Amino acid sequence: MPAAPSPKLSAAPDEQGGPSPDILAAFEAAKGFMPTDEGLALYAAAVEAGRLGLPLLEVGTYCGRSTILLADAARRAGVTALTVDHHRGSEEQQPGWEYHDPETVDPEIGLMDTLPTFRRTLHRAGLEEHVVALVGRSPQIAALWNTPLGLVFVDGGHTDEHAGADYAGWAPHVAVGGLLVIHDVFPDPVDEFTGQAPYRVYLRALASGEFTGVSVTGSLRVLRRCGTAAPAQG
Ligand SMILES: C[S@@+](CC[C@H](N)C(=O)[O-])C[C@H]1O[C@@H](n2cnc3c(N)ncnc32)[C@H](O)[C@@H]1O
């Protein structure tokens, strides 16, 4: 059977510099967890960071909802979006947990596999050529990484172990003037639904003195790397 051609979505930004209605509709139609207001804040950060001419990296692809926005911002900037995931799901997405979606289970092996859905999402949005998917564990990939990044978006595992390792592994690669974006930051334990590890990572970034707060939208926090020193390599 011939492959379905990638649709030609209109990619012209809207009047405020946000995503085109087609790209926004693709984001909203994709499986995932990010509300639209946070998606628009992520998009604005990615467009701004794209001006550095460096790749934009996401930890936590899932089915590609937020990746659509990073990919479109990368396309506009002429850079590449990178997205890291082992595609086996986070703790709260496993069978029996609140955020489990049975459609994400590979029936042959009985484990979650969000990679096929992610690939379909990106194909339907016409953005495949702007994205490199890195399939594996975030700390293992970060340990091999040696390229400065314009933006790092942390939306992977929500335990202290995983969120802390994502920060330790990827934040050093954010270039001076680049942005660190953290999702699911809940300062009040009453609002938490997947734990407060991302909030602790946010506090850690601020306390390091290496990042300064830029914006708050829902549970999304944008920080900028300050200073003039070159980012750590390797
Ligand atoms: C909250 S979801 C990401 C949601 C996505 N950004 C969106 O907008 O829909 C978290 C993802 O992180 C992945 N993940 C969790 N821990 C990881 C790790 N240590 N390494 C790689 N991926 C991980 C899970 O497989 C899951 O797909």
The ligand as a Gaussian input file, in Angstrom:
#p B3LYP/6-31G(d) Opt

LIG

0 1
 C        4.768000      13.598000      30.462000
 S        5.308000      12.588000      29.129000
 C        5.813000      13.781000      27.926000
 C        4.657000      14.534000      27.365000
 C        4.934000      15.291000      26.082000
 N        6.002000      16.264000      26.244000
 C        3.652000      15.928000      25.589000
 O        3.602000      17.143000      25.429000
 O        2.661000      15.222000      25.380000
 C        6.840000      11.969000      29.747000
 C        7.619000      11.087000      28.781000
 O        8.933000      10.946000      29.318000
 C        9.414000       9.655000      29.046000
 N       10.456000       9.332000      30.036000
 C       10.307000       9.223000      31.380000
 N       11.484000       8.976000      31.967000
 C       12.412000       8.924000      30.970000
 C       13.825000       8.681000      30.930000
 N       14.530000       8.486000      32.049000
 N       14.431000       8.687000      29.728000
 C       13.731000       8.884000      28.586000
 N       12.395000       9.126000      28.568000
 C       11.744000       9.147000      29.728000
 C        8.205000       8.754000      29.114000
 O        8.409000       7.584000      28.338000
 C        7.090000       9.670000      28.588000
 O        6.826000       9.428000      27.234000

